[in-house]
Amino acid sequence: MAHNHGHGDHDHDHDHEHEFDEVDIIEDEEGNEYEVVDFEFEGRLYAVLFPLDDPEESGILVRREIDDAGQEVLTDIEDEDEFERVVAFLEAAEEEGEEE
C-alpha cells in the first residue's frame, strides 16, 4: 500500500513495505497510534510515522533526536535541503526495492 510523506507544499509517495532498521508502534498525546519506521541517513536517525487508524493518510517524515533531558524526541525537519536529501534517499530505496 502506498503512503504519502507530506511536508509543507509537497508530498512523497512511498510503499508501506520497508527494509529499514526497525518498526515500532507509538501513541501520541491524543491516543493516535502510528507505525514508526526508523532509518539512518547521513549519520542521523529519521523515522516515517504511518497512522494505524487511517492507512490512506500521509506518512509523516521526522528526525529522531535526544533532547537536553536525555529523552528521545521526534522533530520536524525544518531545513528544506535536508528534507529533500532524505526524500531522495527514500525514493532511491523504494526504487531499489521495486527492482528486487
Backbone torsions as a table, in degrees:
resi	resn	phi	psi	omega
1	MET	NA	130.9	-179.1
2	ALA	-83.3	144.6	176.4
3	HIS	-127.0	154.3	-179.2
4	ASN	-104.2	124.5	176.0
5	HIS	-92.5	102.4	-175.8
6	GLY	-85.0	144.9	174.5
7	HIS	-158.6	106.5	176.0
8	GLY	57.5	-114.0	-172.8
9	ASP	-100.1	14.4	178.3
10	HIS	-148.8	159.6	-178.5
11	ASP	-124.8	167.1	178.2
12	HIS	-138.0	114.0	176.0
13	ASP	-76.7	140.6	-177.2
14	HIS	-154.0	130.4	177.1
15	ASP	-63.2	150.4	-174.8
16	HIS	-79.7	-10.7	176.7
17	GLU	-86.6	125.9	-174.2
18	HIS	-127.6	150.2	172.3
19	GLU	-121.8	50.1	-179.7
20	PHE	-100.8	-169.3	-171.0
21	ASP	-58.6	-55.9	-169.1
22	GLU	-157.0	150.1	176.1
23	VAL	-122.2	125.2	179.2
24	ASP	-127.2	169.8	171.8
25	ILE	-117.4	129.6	176.0
26	ILE	-125.3	163.0	177.9
27	GLU	-125.3	135.2	178.0
28	ASP	-86.8	-178.4	-176.5
29	GLU	-62.5	-23.9	-177.8
30	GLU	-93.1	2.8	178.6
31	GLY	87.7	5.7	177.4
32	ASN	-78.0	134.3	179.8
33	GLU	-101.2	143.8	-179.3
34	TYR	-132.3	140.4	167.4
35	GLU	-81.8	128.0	-177.1
36	VAL	-110.5	121.6	176.9
37	VAL	-109.1	111.9	-178.5
38	ASP	-90.1	148.2	172.7
39	PHE	-158.3	159.9	178.6
40	GLU	-110.7	141.3	178.2
41	PHE	-152.3	130.7	-180.0
42	GLU	52.0	38.4	176.0
43	GLY	77.7	6.4	178.1
44	ARG	-118.8	156.7	176.7
45	LEU	-97.3	136.8	178.4
46	TYR	-130.4	168.1	176.4
47	ALA	-149.8	151.9	169.4
48	VAL	-114.6	128.2	-179.4
49	LEU	-103.5	123.2	178.4
50	PHE	-112.7	120.3	-179.8
51	PRO	-63.1	128.5	-179.6
52	LEU	-75.4	-30.3	-176.2
53	ASP	-82.3	-9.0	-179.7
54	ASP	-146.1	85.6	-176.2
55	PRO	-62.8	-16.1	178.0
56	GLU	-86.4	-11.4	-179.5
57	GLU	-69.8	149.2	179.0
58	SER	-64.2	144.6	171.2
59	GLY	-75.9	156.6	-178.3
60	ILE	-114.2	123.5	179.7
61	LEU	-93.4	123.3	-177.6
62	VAL	-136.5	164.6	173.7
63	ARG	-103.9	141.2	176.5
64	ARG	-97.1	128.3	-177.9
65	GLU	-137.5	167.1	173.5
66	ILE	-107.5	125.4	-178.9
67	ASP	-82.6	-178.8	-177.3
68	ASP	-61.8	-24.6	179.5
69	ALA	-88.1	0.9	179.4
70	GLY	84.3	10.2	179.2
71	GLN	-93.3	142.6	176.3
72	GLU	-75.9	134.5	178.9
73	VAL	-131.8	153.9	174.4
74	LEU	-104.0	127.3	-177.4
75	THR	-125.4	151.0	174.6
76	ASP	-66.3	150.0	174.8
77	ILE	-92.0	99.1	-174.5
78	GLU	-84.1	-25.3	179.0
79	ASP	-77.5	116.3	-175.6
80	GLU	-62.1	-39.0	178.8
81	ASP	-64.1	-44.0	177.6
82	GLU	-61.0	-45.7	-179.7
83	PHE	-58.7	-45.9	-179.2
84	GLU	-62.0	-39.3	177.6
85	ARG	-64.1	-41.4	179.9
86	VAL	-66.5	-42.9	177.9
87	VAL	-61.2	-42.9	178.6
88	ALA	-61.4	-39.6	177.0
89	PHE	-61.8	-45.9	179.5
90	LEU	-63.9	-40.9	178.6
91	GLU	-63.5	-41.7	178.6
92	ALA	-65.0	-40.8	178.6
93	ALA	-65.5	-37.8	178.3
94	GLU	-65.0	-45.7	179.1
95	GLU	-63.1	-40.8	178.6
96	GLU	-63.7	-39.5	178.0
97	GLY	-66.6	-34.4	178.9
98	GLU	-70.4	-29.8	-178.9
99	GLU	-75.0	-22.2	-176.8
100	GLU	-83.5	NA	NA
